[in-house]
Amino acid sequence: MYNEVVDKPLVCSSAPRNLTLDVYKGVLIVLVVIRHTLQFSVSDEGGMITNFIWAVQMPGFMLVAGYFAARRMDGWSATGKRILLSAQHYALPFFSCFILIDCLCRGGYGRNPITAVTTLLTHVDCGLWFLWVVFVLSIVTTLANLTLTSGKGRILKTATVLITCFGLLAGLGFCFGIKFLGIKFILYYTVFYGFGWLLRWTEDWWKPWWAKVSNIAVAVALIIFLAIVFNYDLYHAPDNLTGIGLRCIAGFTGNLVLLWCCSKYEDKLAGMKLGWIGLYTLEIYASHIYVSNLMEMRSGFFTVAGFGNFVASLFLTVLFTVIIIAVFKSIPAADFVFYGKKEKKVEQTAE
């Protein structure tokens, strides 16, 4: 945060990368790859393992995405550039992977791009839905960033922007259904994305006292998280008040514990290249999904056949994901179209 919002910048382009967050993202993307491999390679999707991973994976990415979304916006020109950059990083890979790979290359939707896009309007989970959700929320928070750095009445103006944006989304959901444009996902993950964004803006306020209560807070979070994941099937939970509430609590508590562990074991985890992996989460996310279902099996994870199939499938998923990323990133045009990257310099964003 910057004091009184206008005194010192929230984000400095020359600031060193946050290794803890890079490691944190690396751990999260490893969990995503394992979870998707389990989904296709064993009949029970890993049982309790899936419940643990599913509780933290996407909430964690949304938290860190929201955290990086908080930045000073000096006028409409900077705001427009930031929105265009978000479109490049998130919307471009979302649409290009779906249309060029799912539709045209793999023959989905009769190889008809119009049919594919029409389907995508109400089923964003047919594609890389995480990128779409982050894109929409990045637009909302960019506008909020602008009002927070605009001087007088910034709190009221920011509240107006947020109420207007989410009111519009709710209105669209009421008129066209909650699945239209992924509104269901957007509204749910706003809780995590917005919390991460708010944490960044207020960190000068909460950091001094957090050091005093962190040990107790993390211990309580661990107990709550374990109590939920051992006693409630979050992965198959219905979208009612109980299910949504327990998912949120598990998402926050689980990620607090995970981030704490990443901080405590930062050097060791970085030595395992998890910090480096965290630089390429978008590429891994966009690529691994196409090769994580190569070896399907009907055996459970806790059987010799099932576990063996999972290990083999995970090996192939990692191998082919690395090959795909290496090939695509060696071609600047492909790197831009499929990953939204066109500069060699790595910027610390939500990817």
Secondary structure as GFF3:
##gff-version 3
##sequence-region A 1 351
A	DSSP	three_ten_helix	3	5	.	.	.	ID=ss1
A	DSSP	alpha_helix	19	41	.	.	.	ID=ss2
A	DSSP	alpha_helix	48	69	.	.	.	ID=ss3
A	DSSP	alpha_helix	76	86	.	.	.	ID=ss4
A	DSSP	pi_helix	87	91	.	.	.	ID=ss5
A	DSSP	alpha_helix	92	96	.	.	.	ID=ss6
A	DSSP	pi_helix	97	105	.	.	.	ID=ss7
A	DSSP	three_ten_helix	108	111	.	.	.	ID=ss8
A	DSSP	alpha_helix	113	122	.	.	.	ID=ss9
A	DSSP	three_ten_helix	124	126	.	.	.	ID=ss10
A	DSSP	alpha_helix	129	148	.	.	.	ID=ss11
A	DSSP	alpha_helix	154	176	.	.	.	ID=ss12
A	DSSP	three_ten_helix	180	182	.	.	.	ID=ss13
A	DSSP	alpha_helix	183	201	.	.	.	ID=ss14
A	DSSP	alpha_helix	203	231	.	.	.	ID=ss15
A	DSSP	alpha_helix	241	264	.	.	.	ID=ss16
A	DSSP	alpha_helix	266	271	.	.	.	ID=ss17
A	DSSP	alpha_helix	274	277	.	.	.	ID=ss18
A	DSSP	three_ten_helix	278	280	.	.	.	ID=ss19
A	DSSP	alpha_helix	281	288	.	.	.	ID=ss20
A	DSSP	alpha_helix	304	330	.	.	.	ID=ss21
A	DSSP	alpha_helix	332	339	.	.	.	ID=ss22
###
